[in-house]
């Protein structure tokens, strides 16, 4: 499958987690293309208070194994989370927290999503209302 997808110009994005063994992590990173998606939590998805230390350690392990960009996902929900990733990841994946914001007020889904994402990146618009 990987060969067919690569031949079609489609990258197979691997997911790695803090529980991924070092040998398996090395194998995954050696065949990765596009970027490596690092799962930031063990357990279920959803917002957390902080970015776990083992998530940062995972990002650093991946950096030692591949020059590909690293994305961290699962549990990200605040601007502070993004600040904690600075210098450790090239991308952040925000899913559950954004969906929660949309679901809480479906009639204003677009405005809610824009406000949430502005707050995540810390834009001036988010700070001024």
PALUMDREN-211186 format. One record per residue (C-alpha): residue number from 1; residue in three letters; x, y, z. Coordinates in pm, 1 decimal, padded with zeros to 6 digits. Layout:
residues N
<seq: NUM&type: Ala&east: X&north: Y&up: Z>
...
END
This chain:
residues 129
<seq: 1&type: Unk&east: 00000.0&north: 00000.0&up: 00000.0>
<seq: 2&type: Unk&east: 00276.4&north: 00243.1&up: 00095.3>
<seq: 3&type: Unk&east: 00453.7&north: 00195.2&up: -00239.0>
<seq: 4&type: Unk&east: 00133.4&north: 00250.5&up: -00437.0>
<seq: 5&type: Unk&east: 00046.2&north: 00562.0&up: -00239.3>
<seq: 6&type: Unk&east: 00397.3&north: 00705.7&up: -00271.0>
<seq: 7&type: Unk&east: 00390.2&north: 00635.2&up: -00645.1>
<seq: 8&type: Unk&east: 00066.6&north: 00835.9&up: -00662.2>
<seq: 9&type: Unk&east: 00226.8&north: 01122.5&up: -00471.6>
<seq: 10&type: Unk&east: 00036.4&north: 01053.9&up: -00150.7>
<seq: 11&type: Unk&east: 00230.9&north: 01038.3&up: 00175.2>
<seq: 12&type: Unk&east: 00133.3&north: 00781.1&up: 00434.6>
<seq: 13&type: Unk&east: 00148.4&north: 00975.5&up: 00760.0>
<seq: 14&type: Unk&east: 00256.0&north: 00753.8&up: 01048.2>
<seq: 15&type: Unk&east: 00133.5&north: 00800.9&up: 01403.1>
<seq: 16&type: Unk&east: 00369.7&north: 00743.6&up: 01692.5>
<seq: 17&type: Unk&east: 00290.9&north: 00763.7&up: 02062.0>
<seq: 18&type: Unk&east: 00478.3&north: 00794.7&up: 02390.3>
<seq: 19&type: Unk&east: 00426.0&north: 00416.9&up: 02422.8>
<seq: 20&type: Unk&east: 00593.8&north: 00338.8&up: 02087.1>
<seq: 21&type: Unk&east: 00904.5&north: 00131.4&up: 02153.7>
<seq: 22&type: Unk&east: 01240.4&north: 00274.3&up: 02041.7>
<seq: 23&type: Unk&east: 01289.3&north: -00000.5&up: 01780.4>
<seq: 24&type: Unk&east: 00943.3&north: 00050.5&up: 01633.3>
<seq: 25&type: Unk&east: 00989.3&north: 00429.8&up: 01638.0>
<seq: 26&type: Unk&east: 01312.6&north: 00394.2&up: 01439.8>
<seq: 27&type: Unk&east: 01141.3&north: 00166.9&up: 01183.1>
<seq: 28&type: Unk&east: 00845.9&north: 00403.9&up: 01146.6>
<seq: 29&type: Unk&east: 01065.2&north: 00710.9&up: 01105.3>
<seq: 30&type: Unk&east: 01287.8&north: 00537.3&up: 00849.6>
<seq: 31&type: Unk&east: 00993.8&north: 00487.3&up: 00610.4>
<seq: 32&type: Unk&east: 00793.0&north: 00801.2&up: 00692.0>
<seq: 33&type: Unk&east: 00705.6&north: 01061.8&up: 00432.3>
<seq: 34&type: Unk&east: 00540.7&north: 01403.9&up: 00462.0>
<seq: 35&type: Unk&east: 00556.4&north: 01442.8&up: 00839.1>
<seq: 36&type: Unk&east: 00537.0&north: 01234.3&up: 01154.9>
<seq: 37&type: Unk&east: 00221.0&north: 01268.2&up: 01364.0>
<seq: 38&type: Unk&east: 00312.3&north: 01241.1&up: 01730.9>
<seq: 39&type: Unk&east: 00029.9&north: 01150.8&up: 01965.3>
<seq: 40&type: Unk&east: 00068.1&north: 01374.6&up: 02268.6>
<seq: 41&type: Unk&east: -00119.8&north: 01166.1&up: 02523.7>
<seq: 42&type: Unk&east: -00177.9&north: 00810.7&up: 02623.0>
<seq: 43&type: Unk&east: -00544.8&north: 00729.6&up: 02663.1>
<seq: 44&type: Unk&east: -00840.9&north: 00901.4&up: 02501.9>
<seq: 45&type: Unk&east: -00829.8&north: 01223.8&up: 02305.4>
<seq: 46&type: Unk&east: -00950.6&north: 01549.7&up: 02454.9>
<seq: 47&type: Unk&east: -00812.9&north: 01865.0&up: 02610.3>
<seq: 48&type: Unk&east: -00549.1&north: 01844.4&up: 02881.8>
<seq: 49&type: Unk&east: -00415.0&north: 02107.1&up: 03120.1>
<seq: 50&type: Unk&east: -00055.6&north: 02088.4&up: 02996.7>
<seq: 51&type: Unk&east: 00151.8&north: 01928.5&up: 02725.3>
<seq: 52&type: Unk&east: 00290.6&north: 01613.1&up: 02883.1>
<seq: 53&type: Unk&east: 00664.7&north: 01579.9&up: 02932.6>
<seq: 54&type: Unk&east: 00658.6&north: 01244.9&up: 02752.9>
<seq: 55&type: Unk&east: 00506.0&north: 01418.8&up: 02448.1>
<seq: 56&type: Unk&east: 00800.9&north: 01659.1&up: 02433.2>
<seq: 57&type: Unk&east: 01040.1&north: 01365.1&up: 02478.9>
<seq: 58&type: Unk&east: 00867.0&north: 01184.6&up: 02190.5>
<seq: 59&type: Unk&east: 00903.8&north: 01489.0&up: 01965.6>
<seq: 60&type: Unk&east: 01275.2&north: 01504.1&up: 02046.6>
<seq: 61&type: Unk&east: 01316.5&north: 01129.7&up: 01980.1>
<seq: 62&type: Unk&east: 01151.4&north: 01168.9&up: 01641.0>
<seq: 63&type: Unk&east: 01379.6&north: 01466.4&up: 01560.7>
<seq: 64&type: Unk&east: 01685.1&north: 01247.1&up: 01622.2>
<seq: 65&type: Unk&east: 01551.1&north: 00985.9&up: 01377.3>
<seq: 66&type: Unk&east: 01422.2&north: 01190.8&up: 01082.2>
<seq: 67&type: Unk&east: 01446.9&north: 01539.4&up: 00933.8>
<seq: 68&type: Unk&east: 01072.8&north: 01531.5&up: 00853.9>
<seq: 69&type: Unk&east: 00845.9&north: 01783.9&up: 01025.7>
<seq: 70&type: Unk&east: 00681.8&north: 01672.7&up: 01349.7>
<seq: 71&type: Unk&east: 00319.5&north: 01741.4&up: 01435.5>
<seq: 72&type: Unk&east: 00179.0&north: 01694.3&up: 01783.5>
<seq: 73&type: Unk&east: -00186.9&north: 01619.1&up: 01831.6>
<seq: 74&type: Unk&east: -00431.4&north: 01493.9&up: 02094.3>
<seq: 75&type: Unk&east: -00501.6&north: 01706.9&up: 02398.5>
<seq: 76&type: Unk&east: -00414.9&north: 02051.4&up: 02257.9>
<seq: 77&type: Unk&east: -00667.4&north: 02322.0&up: 02344.5>
<seq: 78&type: Unk&east: -00497.2&north: 02644.9&up: 02453.8>
<seq: 79&type: Unk&east: -00251.8&north: 02907.7&up: 02339.5>
<seq: 80&type: Unk&east: -00025.3&north: 02795.2&up: 02623.3>
<seq: 81&type: Unk&east: -00012.3&north: 02446.8&up: 02472.7>
<seq: 82&type: Unk&east: 00114.7&north: 02593.1&up: 02146.7>
<seq: 83&type: Unk&east: 00372.9&north: 02800.2&up: 02332.7>
<seq: 84&type: Unk&east: 00496.6&north: 02482.1&up: 02503.6>
<seq: 85&type: Unk&east: 00551.1&north: 02323.5&up: 02160.9>
<seq: 86&type: Unk&east: 00764.3&north: 02611.2&up: 02031.8>
<seq: 87&type: Unk&east: 01096.7&north: 02469.3&up: 01915.3>
<seq: 88&type: Unk&east: 00979.3&north: 02110.6&up: 01960.6>
<seq: 89&type: Unk&east: 00724.1&north: 02065.5&up: 01678.3>
<seq: 90&type: Unk&east: 00662.0&north: 02214.9&up: 01339.3>
<seq: 91&type: Unk&east: 00284.0&north: 02168.8&up: 01356.5>
<seq: 92&type: Unk&east: 00001.0&north: 02127.2&up: 01604.8>
<seq: 93&type: Unk&east: -00316.9&north: 01930.7&up: 01538.8>
<seq: 94&type: Unk&east: -00626.5&north: 02054.0&up: 01719.8>
<seq: 95&type: Unk&east: -00936.5&north: 01841.4&up: 01680.4>
<seq: 96&type: Unk&east: -01150.5&north: 01769.2&up: 01983.9>
<seq: 97&type: Unk&east: -01127.1&north: 02114.8&up: 02139.1>
<seq: 98&type: Unk&east: -01229.2&north: 02278.8&up: 01811.2>
<seq: 99&type: Unk&east: -01518.0&north: 02037.2&up: 01763.7>
<seq: 100&type: Unk&east: -01630.4&north: 02099.8&up: 02123.2>
<seq: 101&type: Unk&east: -01645.1&north: 02472.2&up: 02049.1>
<seq: 102&type: Unk&east: -01851.7&north: 02415.8&up: 01735.1>
<seq: 103&type: Unk&east: -02091.9&north: 02175.4&up: 01906.8>
<seq: 104&type: Unk&east: -02156.1&north: 02409.0&up: 02200.8>
<seq: 105&type: Unk&east: -02314.3&north: 02668.2&up: 01968.1>
<seq: 106&type: Unk&east: -02391.7&north: 02516.3&up: 01626.4>
<seq: 107&type: Unk&east: -02586.6&north: 02822.1&up: 01511.9>
<seq: 108&type: Unk&east: -02265.5&north: 03024.8&up: 01538.0>
<seq: 109&type: Unk&east: -02023.5&north: 02747.7&up: 01441.9>
<seq: 110&type: Unk&east: -01807.1&north: 02956.1&up: 01208.3>
<seq: 111&type: Unk&east: -01774.7&north: 03250.0&up: 01448.1>
<seq: 112&type: Unk&east: -01705.8&north: 03010.6&up: 01736.1>
<seq: 113&type: Unk&east: -01438.2&north: 02826.8&up: 01540.0>
<seq: 114&type: Unk&east: -01274.8&north: 03154.3&up: 01435.0>
<seq: 115&type: Unk&east: -01273.0&north: 03282.4&up: 01793.6>
<seq: 116&type: Unk&east: -01129.4&north: 02954.5&up: 01923.9>
<seq: 117&type: Unk&east: -00853.3&north: 02942.5&up: 01663.1>
<seq: 118&type: Unk&east: -00769.5&north: 03310.8&up: 01715.0>
<seq: 119&type: Unk&east: -00732.9&north: 03243.0&up: 02086.9>
<seq: 120&type: Unk&east: -00516.7&north: 02938.7&up: 02013.0>
<seq: 121&type: Unk&east: -00270.3&north: 03139.1&up: 01807.3>
<seq: 122&type: Unk&east: -00291.6&north: 03435.5&up: 02043.8>
<seq: 123&type: Unk&east: -00401.9&north: 03687.5&up: 01784.9>
<seq: 124&type: Unk&east: -00480.8&north: 04045.1&up: 01875.2>
<seq: 125&type: Unk&east: -00841.6&north: 03988.6&up: 01764.2>
<seq: 126&type: Unk&east: -00883.8&north: 03722.5&up: 02030.9>
<seq: 127&type: Unk&east: -00749.3&north: 03949.2&up: 02304.0>
<seq: 128&type: Unk&east: -00966.2&north: 04245.5&up: 02212.4>
<seq: 129&type: Unk&east: -01292.5&north: 04059.0&up: 02169.6>
END
